[in-house]
């Protein structure tokens, strides 16, 4: 799934085997969950890339269920243009 505008993505079940579950391009700041409003998304079956971020902004992805806990930077979360994906509310819970 690719989003091209600011969007809140909540309470979805993603079952992706061969492609990224969620692709965030450079023009779409995406909200996959915050501390105040957890995402509730399930990245089940995402043995590969759950979030593919090809922008320079910060994407929040807090409060989701990942294929592996914690998700592995560079494997489950891939970033190509210097952005950040915050997947937890504690120190070090972000990629890269």
C-alpha positions as CSV (number, residue, x, y, z in Angstrom):
1,X,0.0,0.0,0.0
2,X,1.4,3.5,-0.9
3,X,0.0,6.7,0.6
4,X,0.5,10.0,-1.1
5,X,-1.0,12.4,1.5
6,X,-0.8,12.8,5.2
7,X,-2.8,9.9,6.6
8,X,-3.5,8.3,9.9
9,X,-3.4,4.5,9.5
10,X,-5.0,2.7,12.4
11,X,-6.2,-0.8,13.2
12,X,-5.3,-2.6,10.0
13,X,-4.1,-6.1,9.4
14,X,-1.2,-6.2,6.9
15,X,-0.2,-9.6,5.6
16,X,2.6,-9.0,3.1
17,X,4.9,-11.8,2.0
18,X,6.9,-10.4,-0.9
19,X,6.6,-6.6,-0.9
20,X,6.5,-3.9,1.7
21,X,3.4,-3.8,3.7
22,X,3.4,0.0,3.9
23,X,5.5,2.2,1.5
24,X,6.0,5.8,2.5
25,X,7.2,8.1,-0.3
26,X,9.0,11.4,0.1
27,X,5.8,13.5,-0.1
28,X,3.6,11.6,2.3
29,X,4.2,12.1,6.0
30,X,2.4,9.1,7.5
31,X,1.1,8.5,11.0
32,X,1.1,4.8,11.8
33,X,0.6,5.5,15.5
34,X,1.7,7.8,18.3
35,X,2.0,7.5,22.1
36,X,-1.3,9.4,22.5
37,X,-3.0,7.4,19.7
38,X,-1.4,4.0,19.2
39,X,-1.6,2.5,15.7
40,X,-3.1,-0.9,16.5
41,X,-1.9,-2.2,13.1
42,X,-0.8,-5.8,12.8
43,X,2.2,-6.5,10.5
44,X,1.5,-10.3,10.4
45,X,3.1,-12.4,7.8
46,X,5.6,-9.6,7.2
47,X,8.6,-11.8,7.2
48,X,10.2,-9.2,5.0
49,X,9.7,-5.4,4.9
50,X,6.8,-4.0,7.1
51,X,7.6,-0.3,6.5
52,X,9.6,1.0,3.5
53,X,10.3,4.7,4.0
54,X,11.8,6.6,1.1
55,X,11.5,10.1,2.5
56,X,13.5,12.4,4.8
57,X,10.8,13.0,7.4
58,X,9.9,11.2,10.6
59,X,7.2,8.5,10.5
60,X,5.7,7.5,13.8
61,X,4.7,3.8,14.1
62,X,4.0,3.4,17.8
63,X,1.6,0.8,19.2
64,X,1.7,-1.8,16.4
65,X,2.2,-5.5,16.4
66,X,5.3,-6.5,14.4
67,X,6.4,-9.8,12.8
68,X,9.4,-9.6,15.1
69,X,9.6,-7.7,18.4
70,X,11.4,-5.4,18.2
71,X,11.3,-4.9,14.4
72,X,14.8,-5.1,12.9
73,X,16.1,-1.9,11.3
74,X,17.2,-2.6,7.7
75,X,15.1,-5.7,7.5
76,X,11.5,-5.1,8.8
77,X,11.9,-1.3,8.5
78,X,13.9,0.0,5.6
79,X,14.8,3.7,5.1
80,X,16.4,5.0,1.9
81,X,16.5,8.8,2.1
82,X,17.6,9.7,5.6
83,X,14.3,9.6,7.4
84,X,13.4,8.0,10.7
85,X,10.7,5.5,11.7
86,X,9.9,5.7,15.4
87,X,8.3,2.4,16.4
88,X,8.4,2.7,20.2
89,X,8.3,5.3,23.0
90,X,11.5,4.4,24.6
91,X,15.1,5.3,23.9
92,X,16.6,3.5,20.9
93,X,13.2,2.4,19.6
94,X,13.6,4.0,16.1
95,X,15.3,3.3,12.8
96,X,17.9,4.1,11.7
